[in-house]
């Protein structure tokens, strides 16, 4: 009875089937690209007048464990299928990424369609570390040695120490009156474990949030700073605090678009 009288109902897609007896005029599915079509079907109602699918099909798709199912298209979302044949709306203005960070993903993944709002193009859109670090920096860690743990996951102790140094350096220059978020992202679980251990040794973390995670784990996250520990050096111009590794396009796009000031 309570739901029957509600104007707005919030639910996960997984639990939508538990309210099948409730009729809605409009349904909005957020992160729709992370749902397989069968999962999206849970929210479809006979009397539904409008279905809004919001998401980014250029980032991570739905998680499908079976390789056979994935090869046969089970991991394709309803959003991804419809956007190829149906009218869609692109939210083409971004309000938080430094324009220098936006350049590559905008050109590579979004055909240059994303514009920066005036607040991020202003000269004062910077933080206290901007005098020391440009928006994008590439750091050569090729003198480090990759190793493999008992679970066949890679780690690099030297790169962990470099990452720790960068975190501590940022911590020294940041404004302690302003919240600062820093994400450390790596493709390997062994590296996540070692970096998490180093992170616990850090001090003076008031208003300084540091998270260590895998690439897949950063979906939906947002950080002022991202350090990517990839453990493979690629020769390039110096632009970002990024320890670079070639990623599949969706994963590369994923962590690039969640950075505000420094990568």
Number of C-alpha atoms within 10 A of each C-alpha: 6 5 12 12 8 9 7 10 11 8 13 10 17 12 11 17 16 11 14 13 10 15 14 19 11 14 18 13 18 15 18 24 26 24 23 21 19 12 18 20 14 16 22 19 17 8 10 13 11 12 14 12 20 15 15 18 19 16 20 19 20 20 13 16 9 10 10 10 11 14 10 9 11 17 23 21 21 19 25 21 13 12 13 9 8 8 7 11 7 10 9 12 12 16 14 20 25 24 21 16 21 20 14 15 18 17 12 11 15 14 9 14 12 17 16 16 15 12 14 18 17 11 8 8 15 17 16 11 18 14 9 10 16 17 22 18 17 20 19 19 20 15 9 17 13 14 13 12 11 7 8 11 13 18 26 21 16 16 24 23 15 17 22 17 12 14 19 15 13 18 20 12 14 17 15 14 9 11 12 20 17 22 24 25 25 26 22 18 18 21 28 21 14 16 26 17 13 13 19 9 8 13 10 10 11 12 14 18 13 19 16 23 19 19 20 16 13 20 16 11 12 17 23 20 22 27 25 25 27 22 26 17 17 15 11 10 10 13 17 21 22 22 25 22 16 11 12 8 14 16 19 18 20 21 26 17 21 22 25 23 24 27 29
